[in-house]
Amino acid sequence: MVRGMIPASRASVGRWDTEWAAERAAEALLYLGRNYPECLHDLRVLDEHETAAHEAAMRGDRESYLEALRCYMKAGRDAALRMRGGEAGVASLETTLQREEP
């Protein structure tokens, strides 16, 4: 590849709104911290979903980014519920991450 050239796969991505992405990620982390703080003591359960969100961001894929954050929250919730012994009373994931456009 010639120095300074952008690979075709990245050239078509368009501009990624880092502020929007940071706000969505912050919402996901706040959701977990507020509702399932236990999972924040074992962040390894979230690694796979954090990586998926990062990869979606690198592609500029909003839908995949939001889906990865939803999976991130679900994984954190599930880990916390296992730590609690399967306690019921699951906070709403859908109201945490809205599908809003900037």
ZADO-1210 file (C-alpha; in nm, 4 decimals, padded with zeros to 6 digits):
<atoms>
<atom x="00.0000" y="00.0000" z="00.0000" code="MET" pos="1"/>
<atom x="00.1251" y="00.3476" z="-00.0846" code="VAL" pos="2"/>
<atom x="00.1936" y="00.5676" z="00.2167" code="ARG" pos="3"/>
<atom x="-00.0912" y="00.8107" z="00.2756" code="GLY" pos="4"/>
<atom x="-00.3445" y="00.5992" z="00.0872" code="MET" pos="5"/>
<atom x="-00.6557" y="00.4877" z="00.2720" code="ILE" pos="6"/>
<atom x="-00.7568" y="00.1252" z="00.2130" code="PRO" pos="7"/>
<atom x="-01.0769" y="00.0957" z="00.0074" code="ALA" pos="8"/>
<atom x="-01.2544" y="-00.0745" z="00.2975" code="SER" pos="9"/>
<atom x="-01.1962" y="00.2310" z="00.5186" code="ARG" pos="10"/>
<atom x="-01.2380" y="00.4962" z="00.2503" code="ALA" pos="11"/>
<atom x="-01.6084" y="00.4218" z="00.2083" code="SER" pos="12"/>
<atom x="-01.6855" y="00.4305" z="00.5803" code="VAL" pos="13"/>
<atom x="-01.7560" y="00.7990" z="00.6106" code="GLY" pos="14"/>
<atom x="-01.7144" y="01.0100" z="00.9165" code="ARG" pos="15"/>
<atom x="-01.7692" y="00.8477" z="01.2557" code="TRP" pos="16"/>
<atom x="-01.9338" y="01.0646" z="01.5184" code="ASP" pos="17"/>
<atom x="-01.7076" y="01.0001" z="01.8170" code="THR" pos="18"/>
<atom x="-01.9182" y="01.2165" z="02.0487" code="GLU" pos="19"/>
<atom x="-02.2317" y="01.0160" z="01.9691" code="TRP" pos="20"/>
<atom x="-02.0404" y="00.6888" z="02.0160" code="ALA" pos="21"/>
<atom x="-01.8911" y="00.8035" z="02.3472" code="ALA" pos="22"/>
<atom x="-02.2358" y="00.9045" z="02.4742" code="GLU" pos="23"/>
<atom x="-02.3804" y="00.5615" z="02.3848" code="ARG" pos="24"/>
<atom x="-02.0873" y="00.3825" z="02.5505" code="ALA" pos="25"/>
<atom x="-02.1243" y="00.5998" z="02.8615" code="ALA" pos="26"/>
<atom x="-02.4957" y="00.5160" z="02.8762" code="GLU" pos="27"/>
<atom x="-02.4152" y="00.1448" z="02.8621" code="ALA" pos="28"/>
<atom x="-02.1569" y="00.1705" z="03.1381" code="LEU" pos="29"/>
<atom x="-02.3860" y="00.3839" z="03.3549" code="LEU" pos="30"/>
<atom x="-02.6650" y="00.1307" z="03.3070" code="TYR" pos="31"/>
<atom x="-02.4411" y="-00.1468" z="03.4334" code="LEU" pos="32"/>
<atom x="-02.2993" y="00.0593" z="03.7174" code="GLY" pos="33"/>
<atom x="-02.6442" y="00.1646" z="03.8336" code="ARG" pos="34"/>
<atom x="-02.8257" y="-00.1679" z="03.7949" code="ASN" pos="35"/>
<atom x="-02.5588" y="-00.4383" z="03.8070" code="TYR" pos="36"/>
<atom x="-02.2459" y="-00.2986" z="03.9722" code="PRO" pos="37"/>
<atom x="-02.1194" y="-00.6479" z="04.0549" code="GLU" pos="38"/>
<atom x="-02.0272" y="-00.7094" z="03.6920" code="CYS" pos="39"/>
<atom x="-01.7822" y="-00.4197" z="03.6992" code="LEU" pos="40"/>
<atom x="-01.5592" y="-00.6289" z="03.9260" code="HIS" pos="41"/>
<atom x="-01.5077" y="-00.8865" z="03.6489" code="ASP" pos="42"/>
<atom x="-01.4762" y="-00.6930" z="03.3245" code="LEU" pos="43"/>
<atom x="-01.3477" y="-00.9962" z="03.1333" code="ARG" pos="44"/>
<atom x="-01.7073" y="-01.1038" z="03.0727" code="VAL" pos="45"/>
<atom x="-01.7486" y="-00.7825" z="02.8745" code="LEU" pos="46"/>
<atom x="-01.4314" y="-00.8071" z="02.6625" code="ASP" pos="47"/>
<atom x="-01.5899" y="-00.9819" z="02.3651" code="GLU" pos="48"/>
<atom x="-01.8640" y="-00.7197" z="02.3355" code="HIS" pos="49"/>
<atom x="-01.6286" y="-00.4291" z="02.3897" code="GLU" pos="50"/>
<atom x="-01.4169" y="-00.5626" z="02.1043" code="THR" pos="51"/>
<atom x="-01.7252" y="-00.5972" z="01.8831" code="ALA" pos="52"/>
<atom x="-01.8231" y="-00.2357" z="01.9579" code="ALA" pos="53"/>
<atom x="-01.4729" y="-00.1185" z="01.8754" code="HIS" pos="54"/>
<atom x="-01.4711" y="-00.3106" z="01.5478" code="GLU" pos="55"/>
<atom x="-01.8116" y="-00.1681" z="01.4522" code="ALA" pos="56"/>
<atom x="-01.6831" y="00.1812" z="01.5292" code="ALA" pos="57"/>
<atom x="-01.3808" y="00.1219" z="01.3076" code="MET" pos="58"/>
<atom x="-01.6177" y="00.0239" z="01.0260" code="ARG" pos="59"/>
<atom x="-01.8449" y="00.3213" z="01.0959" code="GLY" pos="60"/>
<atom x="-02.1389" y="00.0826" z="01.1452" code="ASP" pos="61"/>
<atom x="-02.3873" y="00.2449" z="01.3847" code="ARG" pos="62"/>
<atom x="-02.6322" y="-00.0452" z="01.3984" code="GLU" pos="63"/>
<atom x="-02.3619" y="-00.2992" z="01.4770" code="SER" pos="64"/>
<atom x="-02.2146" y="-00.0596" z="01.7333" code="TYR" pos="65"/>
<atom x="-02.5491" y="-00.0289" z="01.9127" code="LEU" pos="66"/>
<atom x="-02.6042" y="-00.4041" z="01.8946" code="GLU" pos="67"/>
<atom x="-02.2591" y="-00.4648" z="02.0443" code="ALA" pos="68"/>
<atom x="-02.3407" y="-00.2249" z="02.3285" code="LEU" pos="69"/>
<atom x="-02.6713" y="-00.4045" z="02.3896" code="ARG" pos="70"/>
<atom x="-02.4838" y="-00.7343" z="02.4067" code="CYS" pos="71"/>
<atom x="-02.2311" y="-00.5664" z="02.6393" code="TYR" pos="72"/>
<atom x="-02.5113" y="-00.4664" z="02.8764" code="MET" pos="73"/>
<atom x="-02.6761" y="-00.8095" z="02.8565" code="LYS" pos="74"/>
<atom x="-02.3477" y="-00.9838" z="02.9318" code="ALA" pos="75"/>
<atom x="-02.2892" y="-00.7567" z="03.2310" code="GLY" pos="76"/>
<atom x="-02.6444" y="-00.8112" z="03.3530" code="ARG" pos="77"/>
<atom x="-02.6167" y="-01.1878" z="03.3152" code="ASP" pos="78"/>
<atom x="-02.2836" y="-01.1969" z="03.4997" code="ALA" pos="79"/>
<atom x="-02.4251" y="-00.9888" z="03.7852" code="ALA" pos="80"/>
<atom x="-02.7361" y="-01.2070" z="03.8093" code="LEU" pos="81"/>
<atom x="-02.5180" y="-01.5175" z="03.8275" code="ARG" pos="82"/>
<atom x="-02.3263" y="-01.3517" z="04.1107" code="MET" pos="83"/>
<atom x="-02.6562" y="-01.2725" z="04.2829" code="ARG" pos="84"/>
<atom x="-02.7813" y="-01.6254" z="04.2349" code="GLY" pos="85"/>
<atom x="-03.0241" y="-01.5561" z="03.9486" code="GLY" pos="86"/>
<atom x="-03.2148" y="-01.2688" z="04.1070" code="GLU" pos="87"/>
<atom x="-03.5124" y="-01.1474" z="03.9034" code="ALA" pos="88"/>
<atom x="-03.5927" y="-00.7858" z="03.8315" code="GLY" pos="89"/>
<atom x="-03.4074" y="-00.7025" z="03.5130" code="VAL" pos="90"/>
<atom x="-03.3748" y="-00.3337" z="03.4275" code="ALA" pos="91"/>
<atom x="-03.4737" y="-00.2382" z="03.0740" code="SER" pos="92"/>
<atom x="-03.1952" y="-00.2474" z="02.8176" code="LEU" pos="93"/>
<atom x="-03.3964" y="-00.0951" z="02.5353" code="GLU" pos="94"/>
<atom x="-03.4697" y="00.2271" z="02.7197" code="THR" pos="95"/>
<atom x="-03.1017" y="00.2692" z="02.7986" code="THR" pos="96"/>
<atom x="-02.9776" y="00.2804" z="02.4392" code="LEU" pos="97"/>
<atom x="-03.2126" y="00.4624" z="02.2085" code="GLN" pos="98"/>
<atom x="-03.1754" y="00.4261" z="01.8324" code="ARG" pos="99"/>
<atom x="-03.1542" y="00.8027" z="01.7953" code="GLU" pos="100"/>
<atom x="-02.9530" y="00.9740" z="01.5271" code="GLU" pos="101"/>
<atom x="-02.7383" y="01.2734" z="01.6183" code="PRO" pos="102"/>
</atoms>
